[in-house]
């Protein structure tokens, strides 16, 4: 018997974040991800509370670029073609 596990979600999913979420708030993917890390309350996706802490002055530029590349590399759910 399969069990269903439900979780309380307080933030937008990271999968496909670069393009999908950036479009929702009117920013380019790299700009949106960078700003979301350094100043997360600047643009908040509708339906989610502004709960992420800032990482400004806590992460080096090199690490920030690595984080941006990582988030951009995440792919959204696989799309099944409709007929």
C-alpha positions in Angstrom: 0.0 0.0 0.0 1.4 3.4 -1.0 1.5 6.1 1.6 0.9 9.7 0.7 3.2 12.2 2.3 2.1 15.8 2.3 4.4 18.7 3.1 3.8 22.3 3.9 5.5 24.4 1.1 6.6 27.9 2.1 8.6 28.8 -0.9 8.6 28.5 -4.7 10.2 25.3 -6.1 13.7 25.7 -7.4 13.1 23.4 -10.4 12.9 25.6 -13.6 13.3 28.7 -11.4 15.6 30.5 -13.8 13.1 31.2 -16.5 9.7 30.4 -15.0 9.8 32.5 -11.8 11.8 35.3 -13.4 9.1 35.7 -16.0 6.4 36.0 -13.2 8.2 38.9 -11.6 9.4 40.6 -14.8 13.1 39.9 -14.6 15.7 38.0 -16.6 16.7 34.6 -15.1 20.3 35.6 -14.0 19.2 38.9 -12.6 16.3 37.3 -10.7 18.3 34.5 -9.2 21.1 36.9 -8.2 18.7 39.4 -6.6 16.8 36.5 -4.9 19.9 35.5 -3.1 21.2 38.9 -2.2 17.9 40.7 -1.6 15.2 38.1 -1.5 12.4 40.5 -0.5 12.9 42.7 -3.6 10.7 40.5 -5.9 8.5 37.9 -4.2 6.5 35.4 -6.3 2.8 35.8 -5.8 1.4 33.4 -3.3 4.5 33.0 -1.2 5.6 34.9 1.9 8.9 36.8 1.9 10.7 34.4 4.4 14.1 33.9 2.8 17.0 35.6 4.6 19.4 37.7 2.7 22.9 36.4 1.9 24.3 39.8 1.0 27.8 40.2 2.4 27.7 36.5 3.5 28.7 34.9 0.1 31.6 35.8 -2.1 31.0 36.9 -5.7 32.6 33.6 -6.9 30.2 31.5 -4.7 27.3 33.7 -5.8 28.1 32.9 -9.5 28.3 29.2 -8.6 24.9 29.4 -6.9 23.4 31.1 -9.9 24.8 28.5 -12.3 23.5 25.7 -10.0 19.9 27.1 -9.9 19.9 27.7 -13.7 20.9 24.1 -14.2 17.9 22.7 -12.4 15.3 21.5 -14.8 11.5 21.7 -14.3 9.3 18.7 -14.3 9.4 16.7 -17.5 6.7 17.9 -19.9 4.6 15.2 -21.6 3.5 16.3 -25.1 -0.2 16.6 -25.6 -1.9 15.2 -28.7 
